[in-house]
């Protein structure tokens, strides 16, 4: 995913700032490691979610390299382009079909619980202290796919270094995942909006739950 985002950002720059393309890429190359050096240690490849912070910092480094011209609105455009580039997965990711939903949910819950258990272990060892905690299927629903992420190192980084205006656009990525799976993300609170956690409930977009939900999508 990191490589895909990196390619799409460079493609966007080449299209919108062709005469500055090389200079922007040079600046980004200088800025990125400095920004990463300010990031907390989330465990690297051992952490299932660590790449989310790296992806955020990739975008922020281009944000700085373009003097904030690649802003949140540009990020929304980029996310839409990224979605289009993987849209071919739509037919095989359609969770309206139980033959897709059931094995996907089983796989994700197993993977997420493994992550949640590892976080508890690592934090007890004094490691991964700023990573997300995870609660798998907190309400024990049998519909869709549900989990809660407690805390958010992206928000911590954004608050510390002055990038909170970008966070709502970053959170929008979760809705792109929902679209890819033919689902609706029902989310009532986020860390970016002031809560201590973000709730995720992906329900099939043709389900009664999805169609009846009239709450705010954040």
NUTI-707571 format. One record per residue (C-alpha): residue number from 1; residue in three letters; x, y, z. Coordinates in nm, 2 decimals. Layout:
<sites>
SITE     k     r        X        Y        Z
SITE   NUM   ALA        X        Y        Z
...
</sites>
This chain:
<sites>
SITE     k     r        X        Y        Z
SITE     1   UNK     0.00     0.00     0.00
SITE     2   UNK     0.29     0.24     0.08
SITE     3   UNK     0.43     0.19    -0.27
SITE     4   UNK     0.09     0.25    -0.43
SITE     5   UNK     0.04     0.57    -0.24
SITE     6   UNK     0.39     0.69    -0.32
SITE     7   UNK     0.34     0.62    -0.69
SITE     8   UNK     0.00     0.80    -0.70
SITE     9   UNK     0.14     1.11    -0.52
SITE    10   UNK     0.42     1.13    -0.77
SITE    11   UNK     0.18     1.09    -1.06
SITE    12   UNK    -0.03     1.37    -0.91
SITE    13   UNK     0.27     1.60    -0.89
SITE    14   UNK     0.38     1.52    -1.24
SITE    15   UNK     0.03     1.62    -1.36
SITE    16   UNK    -0.02     1.93    -1.16
SITE    17   UNK     0.33     2.06    -1.11
SITE    18   UNK     0.53     1.93    -1.41
SITE    19   UNK     0.79     2.20    -1.41
SITE    20   UNK     0.86     2.15    -1.04
SITE    21   UNK     0.84     1.77    -1.04
SITE    22   UNK     1.21     1.69    -0.99
SITE    23   UNK     1.26     1.97    -0.73
SITE    24   UNK     0.96     1.86    -0.53
SITE    25   UNK     1.07     1.50    -0.53
SITE    26   UNK     1.42     1.60    -0.42
SITE    27   UNK     1.28     1.80    -0.13
SITE    28   UNK     1.05     1.52    -0.03
SITE    29   UNK     1.35     1.28    -0.02
SITE    30   UNK     1.52     1.51     0.22
SITE    31   UNK     1.22     1.58     0.44
SITE    32   UNK     1.08     1.23     0.48
SITE    33   UNK     1.36     1.07     0.69
SITE    34   UNK     1.36     1.38     0.92
SITE    35   UNK     0.99     1.34     0.97
SITE    36   UNK     1.02     0.97     1.02
SITE    37   UNK     1.28     1.02     1.29
SITE    38   UNK     1.02     1.20     1.49
SITE    39   UNK     0.78     0.91     1.47
SITE    40   UNK     0.73     0.67     1.76
SITE    41   UNK     0.87     0.32     1.73
SITE    42   UNK     0.57     0.10     1.65
SITE    43   UNK     0.77    -0.22     1.58
SITE    44   UNK     0.82    -0.19     1.21
SITE    45   UNK     0.72    -0.49     1.00
SITE    46   UNK     0.63    -0.69     1.31
SITE    47   UNK     0.34    -0.46     1.37
SITE    48   UNK     0.04    -0.52     1.15
SITE    49   UNK    -0.07    -0.15     1.16
SITE    50   UNK     0.27     0.03     1.16
SITE    51   UNK     0.26     0.11     0.79
SITE    52   UNK    -0.04     0.33     0.85
SITE    53   UNK     0.18     0.59     1.02
SITE    54   UNK     0.45     0.56     0.75
SITE    55   UNK     0.19     0.62     0.48
SITE    56   UNK     0.07     0.93     0.66
SITE    57   UNK     0.42     1.06     0.69
SITE    58   UNK     0.48     1.00     0.32
SITE    59   UNK     0.19     1.22     0.24
SITE    60   UNK     0.30     1.48     0.50
SITE    61   UNK     0.65     1.49     0.35
SITE    62   UNK     0.50     1.58     0.01
SITE    63   UNK     0.27     1.83     0.18
SITE    64   UNK     0.58     2.01     0.31
SITE    65   UNK     0.77     1.96    -0.01
SITE    66   UNK     0.50     2.14    -0.21
SITE    67   UNK     0.46     2.42     0.05
SITE    68   UNK     0.12     2.28     0.15
SITE    69   UNK    -0.02     2.28    -0.21
SITE    70   UNK    -0.09     1.91    -0.19
SITE    71   UNK    -0.34     1.96     0.09
SITE    72   UNK    -0.64     1.76     0.23
SITE    73   UNK    -0.85     1.81    -0.08
SITE    74   UNK    -0.56     1.68    -0.30
SITE    75   UNK    -0.55     1.38    -0.06
SITE    76   UNK    -0.91     1.31    -0.12
SITE    77   UNK    -0.84     1.31    -0.50
SITE    78   UNK    -0.55     1.09    -0.45
SITE    79   UNK    -0.75     0.84    -0.24
SITE    80   UNK    -1.01     0.83    -0.52
SITE    81   UNK    -0.74     0.75    -0.78
SITE    82   UNK    -0.60     0.48    -0.55
SITE    83   UNK    -0.94     0.33    -0.52
SITE    84   UNK    -0.98     0.33    -0.90
SITE    85   UNK    -0.65     0.16    -0.94
SITE    86   UNK    -0.76    -0.14    -0.72
SITE    87   UNK    -1.13    -0.13    -0.83
SITE    88   UNK    -1.07    -0.46    -1.01
SITE    89   UNK    -1.10    -0.63    -0.67
SITE    90   UNK    -1.46    -0.52    -0.63
SITE    91   UNK    -1.62    -0.84    -0.76
SITE    92   UNK    -1.42    -1.07    -0.53
SITE    93   UNK    -1.44    -0.84    -0.23
SITE    94   UNK    -1.82    -0.81    -0.22
SITE    95   UNK    -1.93    -0.88     0.13
SITE    96   UNK    -2.30    -0.88     0.04
SITE    97   UNK    -2.22    -1.24    -0.05
SITE    98   UNK    -2.19    -1.47     0.25
SITE    99   UNK    -1.94    -1.68     0.05
SITE   100   UNK    -1.71    -1.37     0.06
SITE   101   UNK    -1.80    -1.22     0.40
SITE   102   UNK    -1.77    -1.53     0.61
SITE   103   UNK    -1.42    -1.64     0.52
SITE   104   UNK    -1.30    -1.28     0.51
SITE   105   UNK    -1.44    -1.21     0.85
SITE   106   UNK    -1.29    -1.53     0.99
SITE   107   UNK    -0.95    -1.44     0.85
SITE   108   UNK    -0.96    -1.08     0.97
SITE   109   UNK    -1.08    -1.16     1.32
SITE   110   UNK    -0.81    -1.42     1.36
SITE   111   UNK    -0.54    -1.18     1.23
SITE   112   UNK    -0.68    -0.89     1.44
SITE   113   UNK    -0.69    -1.09     1.76
SITE   114   UNK    -0.34    -1.21     1.70
SITE   115   UNK    -0.24    -0.84     1.67
SITE   116   UNK    -0.44    -0.74     1.98
SITE   117   UNK    -0.27    -1.01     2.19
SITE   118   UNK     0.07    -0.91     2.06
SITE   119   UNK     0.01    -0.55     2.15
SITE   120   UNK    -0.07    -0.65     2.51
SITE   121   UNK     0.25    -0.85     2.53
SITE   122   UNK     0.47    -0.58     2.37
SITE   123   UNK     0.33    -0.31     2.60
SITE   124   UNK     0.40    -0.52     2.90
SITE   125   UNK     0.76    -0.54     2.78
SITE   126   UNK     0.77    -0.16     2.75
SITE   127   UNK     0.75    -0.17     2.37
SITE   128   UNK     0.50    -0.04     2.11
SITE   129   UNK     0.37     0.20     2.37
SITE   130   UNK     0.21     0.44     2.12
SITE   131   UNK     0.05     0.19     1.89
SITE   132   UNK    -0.32     0.12     1.86
SITE   133   UNK    -0.49    -0.12     2.10
SITE   134   UNK    -0.76    -0.33     1.93
SITE   135   UNK    -1.08    -0.48     2.05
SITE   136   UNK    -1.22    -0.74     1.80
SITE   137   UNK    -1.59    -0.74     1.75
SITE   138   UNK    -1.66    -0.55     2.07
SITE   139   UNK    -2.04    -0.59     2.05
SITE   140   UNK    -2.03    -0.95     1.94
SITE   141   UNK    -2.23    -0.87     1.63
SITE   142   UNK    -2.28    -1.14     1.37
SITE   143   UNK    -2.34    -0.88     1.09
SITE   144   UNK    -2.05    -0.75     0.89
SITE   145   UNK    -1.70    -0.69     1.03
SITE   146   UNK    -1.65    -0.49     1.35
SITE   147   UNK    -1.36    -0.38     1.56
SITE   148   UNK    -1.24    -0.08     1.77
SITE   149   UNK    -0.90     0.09     1.76
SITE   150   UNK    -0.81     0.26     2.09
SITE   151   UNK    -0.57     0.55     2.06
SITE   152   UNK    -0.41     0.67     1.74
SITE   153   UNK    -0.04     0.75     1.68
SITE   154   UNK    -0.14     0.94     1.36
SITE   155   UNK    -0.34     1.18     1.57
SITE   156   UNK    -0.07     1.21     1.83
SITE   157   UNK     0.19     1.29     1.55
SITE   158   UNK    -0.05     1.53     1.38
SITE   159   UNK    -0.12     1.72     1.71
SITE   160   UNK     0.24     1.73     1.81
SITE   161   UNK     0.37     1.87     1.47
SITE   162   UNK     0.07     2.07     1.36
SITE   163   UNK    -0.11     1.86     1.10
SITE   164   UNK    -0.46     1.81     1.24
SITE   165   UNK    -0.62     1.97     0.94
SITE   166   UNK    -0.51     1.67     0.74
SITE   167   UNK    -0.66     1.41     0.97
SITE   168   UNK    -1.02     1.41     0.85
SITE   169   UNK    -0.89     1.34     0.50
SITE   170   UNK    -0.67     1.06     0.62
SITE   171   UNK    -0.96     0.90     0.80
SITE   172   UNK    -1.15     0.91     0.47
SITE   173   UNK    -0.93     0.62     0.36
SITE   174   UNK    -1.14     0.39     0.58
SITE   175   UNK    -1.44     0.48     0.37
SITE   176   UNK    -1.25     0.39     0.05
SITE   177   UNK    -1.19     0.04     0.20
SITE   178   UNK    -1.56     0.02     0.27
SITE   179   UNK    -1.64     0.11    -0.09
SITE   180   UNK    -1.39    -0.16    -0.21
SITE   181   UNK    -1.58    -0.43    -0.01
SITE   182   UNK    -1.93    -0.31    -0.12
SITE   183   UNK    -1.99    -0.21     0.24
SITE   184   UNK    -2.08     0.10     0.44
SITE   185   UNK    -1.86     0.20     0.73
SITE   186   UNK    -2.07     0.29     1.03
SITE   187   UNK    -1.85     0.49     1.26
SITE   188   UNK    -1.98     0.70     1.55
SITE   189   UNK    -1.66     0.84     1.69
SITE   190   UNK    -1.29     0.89     1.61
SITE   191   UNK    -0.98     0.99     1.80
SITE   192   UNK    -0.93     1.27     1.54
SITE   193   UNK    -1.27     1.41     1.65
SITE   194   UNK    -1.18     1.40     2.02
SITE   195   UNK    -1.27     1.05     2.13
SITE   196   UNK    -1.02     0.80     2.28
SITE   197   UNK    -1.10     0.54     2.01
SITE   198   UNK    -1.23     0.48     1.66
SITE   199   UNK    -1.51     0.24     1.60
SITE   200   UNK    -1.54     0.04     1.28
SITE   201   UNK    -1.84    -0.15     1.16
SITE   202   UNK    -1.83    -0.25     0.80
SITE   203   UNK    -2.18    -0.38     0.70
SITE   204   UNK    -2.28    -0.50     0.35
SITE   205   UNK    -2.40    -0.19     0.15
SITE   206   UNK    -2.72    -0.37     0.05
SITE   207   UNK    -2.81    -0.47     0.40
SITE   208   UNK    -3.10    -0.32     0.59
SITE   209   UNK    -2.86    -0.19     0.85
SITE   210   UNK    -2.67     0.01     0.59
SITE   211   UNK    -2.98     0.14     0.42
SITE   212   UNK    -3.15     0.24     0.75
SITE   213   UNK    -2.84     0.41     0.90
SITE   214   UNK    -2.89     0.79     0.89
SITE   215   UNK    -2.62     0.89     1.13
SITE   216   UNK    -2.32     1.11     1.05
SITE   217   UNK    -2.05     0.93     0.86
SITE   218   UNK    -1.71     1.03     1.00
</sites>
